[in-house]
Amino acid sequence: MFFQVVLLTLLALLPMVNPPTTATLLLGLSKGMSREHVRRQVNLAAIYLFCTLCITFFIGSSILDLFGISIPGLRLAGGLIIGFIGFRMLFPAPSQQSGVDINQSIAFVPLTMPSMCGPGTMALVISGAAQIAELPDEYNRLTIYAGVVTAFALMSLISWGVLKLADPVCKILGATGIDAMTRIMGFLLVCMGMQFCINGIKEVAQDPVFHGGQTVQTAPALPQASGTFDQLPQKPTGSD
């Protein structure tokens, strides 16, 4: 069961974390930075990703409940952040063009959040944790939790390897190529941010409370994890 949980968690996380997209973002943000500083940011981003996934898995739902934050609100906030970063990349200020802060930290924001561990990833992890909590007692939860945490570590390692490829790509493109790539990635980030906001608005519009319906709200609505943990082997039931 351990390896099956690891595999299912990795398959669910890969399209959500999407390390190649973050690598292109790193390619645009690292313009003017030293290679040593970029390597340090990549190492920190991998560590931050693992820590963020673990925190979201174990106490993410409690944090959202504590502050009254819903998943649509999380999507809207993430979309605004991504759109703002993309707009700055697409239309850099004159001061940014003449000089870049070589000591700027980009490991946590925006590489880890909201790029790799954005609202979609957090919603998937939180809903997966809720599914595990509802499993029958005959399942060994310690094995399942160990498999999920192992998958988080492997996901962070995969992301670290993909982000490392951004450095040789910088050498190939050169200054002009990086500037063009920065503006292209900025435009794509603005589009991604707007799509995040659209998805958040759609979820708010589909909420029965928005239409004046009476519902009993006990916790923020979480999207299902597409049966991520529903594929665990079922325990055989004894026959009379």
Sequence and secondary structure as in RCSB ss.txt:
>XXXX:A:sequence
MFFQVVLLTLLALLPMVNPPTTATLLLGLSKGMSREHVRRQVNLAAIYLFCTLCITFFIGSSILDLFGISIPGLR
LAGGLIIGFIGFRMLFPAPSQQSGVDINQSIAFVPLTMPSMCGPGTMALVISGAAQIAELPDEYNRLTIYAGVVT
AFALMSLISWGVLKLADPVCKILGATGIDAMTRIMGFLLVCMGMQFCINGIKEVAQDPVFHGGQTVQTAPALPQA
SGTFDQLPQKPTGSD
>XXXX:A:secstr
 HHHHHHHHHHHHHHHH HHHHHHHHHHHTTT  HHHHHHHHHHHHHHHHHHHHHHHHHHHHHHHHHT  HHHHH
HHHHHHHHHHHHHHHS  HHHHH   TT   IIIIIIIIIIS HHHHHHHHHHHHHHHTS TTS HHHHHHHHHH
HHHHHHHHHHHHHHTHHHHHHHHHHHHHHHHHHHHHHHHHHHHHHHHHHHHHHHHT GGGGT     SS      
TTTTTTS        
